[in-house]
Amino acid sequence: MFGPLPDDPVIIAIVLILLSLIFFVYLLLRRTVLEFRDGMQR
């Protein structure tokens, strides 16, 4: 579709924001699941 990196900085910023949001949600979900499992074992 396009090269390795698009020249438009707006597209790069949007992609970075989306990636950081996905990473943040993943960390939040993992911490919640671990705390839930820990609470269930006690």
PyMOL commands that set and color helices and strands:
alter all, ss='L'
color gray80, all
select helices_A, chain A and resi 9-41
alter helices_A, ss='H'
color red, helices_A
deselect
rebuild
show_as cartoon
